[in-house]
Amino acid sequence: MVEYKAARAYVRRVDRWLPSTRMCSDCGRINERMALNVRSWVCPCGSLHDRDVNAAINIKAAGQADVNDRGARGRTGTRPGTAR
């Protein structure tokens, strides 16, 4: 199903090792590892984060960037029959 949906949409791949859940979406600081049962956390910059919402923001930002912070380029795919 993912391949079917991807064929119909614009897709960018992000680095699988992106620390999306523990990177502050406000200041960019990468915090210490945390247990999976930690659902929200406060960054030293003062931002309160829901773990899943924060990860979604970071993944979206990495997908929209030409090069992510680890130097990995996003791979793009377009809808069949459309030009970039």
Backbone bond lengths (Angstrom), bond angles and torsions (degrees), N, CA, C in turn:
res aa  C-N    CA-C-N  psi(-1)  N-CA   C-N-CA  omega(-1)  CA-C   N-CA-C  phi
1 M - - - 1.446 - - 1.526 110.66 -
2 V 1.333 117.44 -35.12 1.460 120.35 179.37 1.526 110.10 -62.69
3 E 1.332 116.84 -43.18 1.465 120.10 178.71 1.525 111.05 -62.65
4 Y 1.296 116.83 -38.86 1.464 121.49 178.41 1.526 110.13 -62.81
5 K 1.310 117.38 -47.30 1.465 121.49 179.75 1.521 110.74 -67.00
6 A 1.327 117.57 -40.51 1.463 121.45 -178.91 1.518 111.62 -64.44
7 A 1.308 117.26 -34.46 1.459 120.95 179.30 1.524 111.67 -65.58
8 R 1.301 116.84 -23.41 1.464 121.51 -178.16 1.517 112.79 -98.12
9 A 1.302 119.31 -4.39 1.456 121.41 -173.36 1.523 111.79 -131.97
10 Y 1.297 115.10 165.35 1.456 122.01 174.47 1.525 106.91 -81.27
11 V 1.323 117.38 122.38 1.464 121.25 -173.50 1.514 110.10 -124.17
12 R 1.323 116.26 137.28 1.461 122.19 172.64 1.510 107.07 -125.39
13 R 1.305 115.89 138.33 1.457 121.61 178.11 1.526 108.20 -98.48
14 V 1.338 116.66 135.10 1.466 120.12 176.80 1.522 108.83 -110.77
15 D 1.301 115.28 161.99 1.455 122.35 -179.59 1.531 109.80 -56.86
16 R 1.317 116.85 127.03 1.472 119.60 -177.53 1.525 112.28 -67.09
17 W 1.321 118.37 -18.69 1.465 121.98 -179.44 1.524 112.27 -96.59
18 L 1.321 117.86 10.41 1.459 121.62 176.43 1.530 108.21 -59.29
19 P 1.330 118.33 124.52 1.476 120.18 -178.80 1.531 111.15 -79.53
20 S 1.311 116.61 61.11 1.464 122.06 -170.59 1.524 114.74 -62.84
21 T 1.323 118.69 -32.32 1.466 119.15 -177.09 1.514 112.67 -81.72
22 R 1.323 117.41 -25.02 1.468 118.91 -176.84 1.516 113.82 -109.93
23 M 1.349 117.46 5.27 1.459 121.40 175.68 1.523 108.14 -95.83
24 C 1.313 116.26 126.26 1.462 121.00 -179.82 1.524 109.23 -66.12
25 S 1.318 117.45 125.50 1.456 121.34 -179.86 1.524 111.81 -76.18
26 D 1.330 117.72 -8.92 1.465 121.18 177.88 1.529 112.32 -93.80
27 C 1.330 117.43 -49.61 1.471 119.86 -174.87 1.527 113.57 -108.99
28 G 1.335 118.73 -15.14 1.455 121.99 178.15 1.517 115.24 88.56
29 R 1.315 117.69 -1.16 1.459 121.06 -179.94 1.529 110.03 -65.59
30 I 1.327 116.15 137.10 1.466 120.83 175.84 1.517 107.33 -98.96
31 N 1.306 116.01 115.62 1.456 122.53 -175.57 1.526 111.12 -89.01
32 E 1.312 115.54 172.10 1.469 122.17 -179.93 1.527 110.57 -61.97
33 R 1.320 115.44 157.18 1.466 120.25 175.75 1.525 109.00 -60.99
34 M 1.328 114.89 149.05 1.464 119.75 179.61 1.520 109.06 -135.54
35 A 1.308 115.40 153.53 1.465 120.96 179.21 1.523 110.03 -64.93
36 L 1.317 116.74 154.47 1.459 121.10 -178.74 1.528 113.47 -65.39
37 N 1.331 117.17 -21.19 1.464 118.99 179.84 1.529 112.50 -79.50
38 V 1.326 118.16 -6.48 1.470 122.04 175.73 1.523 106.91 -81.08
39 R 1.337 116.81 108.77 1.464 121.08 -174.62 1.521 112.59 -97.57
40 S 1.318 118.67 -17.81 1.461 121.23 175.87 1.524 108.36 -144.56
41 W 1.325 115.67 154.39 1.458 120.13 -177.73 1.523 109.52 -154.39
42 V 1.334 114.85 159.75 1.465 121.77 179.81 1.520 108.02 -113.17
43 C 1.323 115.74 126.17 1.463 121.81 177.46 1.532 108.76 -78.06
44 P 1.325 118.63 151.84 1.468 120.19 175.00 1.531 113.65 -57.35
45 C 1.344 118.48 -20.12 1.470 120.09 176.97 1.525 111.39 -75.80
46 G 1.359 116.75 -8.91 1.453 121.17 177.25 1.524 114.45 104.24
47 S 1.310 118.67 -4.51 1.465 121.64 -178.96 1.523 111.40 -78.94
48 L 1.316 116.11 133.26 1.461 122.42 175.17 1.525 107.64 -94.41
49 H 1.345 116.82 129.49 1.452 121.03 -176.30 1.520 112.04 -125.60
50 D 1.335 116.21 135.78 1.449 122.44 162.92 1.521 104.38 -82.27
51 R 1.305 117.46 130.07 1.465 121.46 -172.96 1.527 113.12 -55.74
52 D 1.323 118.43 -46.05 1.458 121.92 -176.92 1.527 112.45 -72.04
53 V 1.315 116.87 -41.36 1.465 120.41 179.10 1.525 109.89 -65.40
54 N 1.325 117.18 -43.19 1.460 121.69 177.89 1.527 110.95 -60.10
55 A 1.330 117.17 -43.87 1.465 121.23 178.66 1.524 110.64 -61.70
56 A 1.316 117.08 -42.27 1.463 120.61 -179.86 1.524 111.19 -62.57
57 I 1.318 117.28 -41.50 1.469 121.43 177.94 1.527 110.21 -62.53
58 N 1.326 116.71 -44.60 1.471 120.95 -178.96 1.528 112.01 -67.59
59 I 1.319 118.04 -38.81 1.461 121.13 179.11 1.531 110.22 -67.33
60 K 1.311 116.61 -41.25 1.466 119.97 177.68 1.524 110.61 -62.06
61 A 1.332 117.05 -44.96 1.466 121.23 179.67 1.525 111.12 -63.11
62 A 1.325 117.44 -41.85 1.468 120.67 179.53 1.521 110.99 -66.21
63 G 1.308 117.52 -37.11 1.451 120.99 178.63 1.513 112.81 -68.87
64 Q 1.327 116.93 -28.69 1.453 120.74 179.60 1.526 112.96 -85.90
65 A 1.321 117.03 -15.42 1.461 121.11 -179.93 1.528 109.84 -79.85
66 D 1.325 116.51 148.07 1.465 120.29 176.04 1.517 110.55 -68.67
67 V 1.326 116.04 -41.26 1.459 121.94 179.30 1.515 106.80 -136.69
68 N 1.349 116.96 128.44 1.455 117.52 179.78 1.531 110.73 -81.82
69 D 1.311 117.66 176.99 1.469 121.78 -173.17 1.520 113.98 -64.40
70 R 1.326 118.45 -16.01 1.460 120.46 178.15 1.522 111.59 -97.98
71 G 1.327 116.83 5.83 1.455 120.53 177.19 1.515 115.33 86.85
72 A 1.333 118.11 4.26 1.459 120.66 -179.62 1.521 109.48 -84.51
73 R 1.293 116.10 130.15 1.458 120.29 177.14 1.522 109.36 -84.06
74 G 1.327 116.59 140.46 1.450 120.11 175.68 1.515 109.53 -72.11
75 R 1.304 117.05 142.93 1.460 121.02 175.12 1.515 107.96 -95.75
76 T 1.292 116.27 136.79 1.447 118.21 -177.14 1.507 111.19 -112.53
77 G 1.299 114.61 154.42 1.448 122.23 173.48 1.517 106.48 -143.19
78 T 1.297 117.76 141.19 1.453 120.41 -179.87 1.508 109.89 -116.33
79 R 1.281 115.35 168.96 1.456 119.84 176.62 1.518 109.71 -63.27
80 P 1.303 117.59 143.04 1.468 119.63 178.41 1.531 110.03 -58.45
81 G 1.343 115.55 134.97 1.447 120.10 176.65 1.524 114.50 84.61
82 T 1.320 119.04 4.73 1.455 120.53 178.76 1.511 109.73 -114.59
83 A 1.282 116.58 147.16 1.464 122.03 178.33 1.515 109.79 -97.93
84 R 1.320 115.18 154.26 1.462 119.76 178.27 1.483 110.97 -83.81
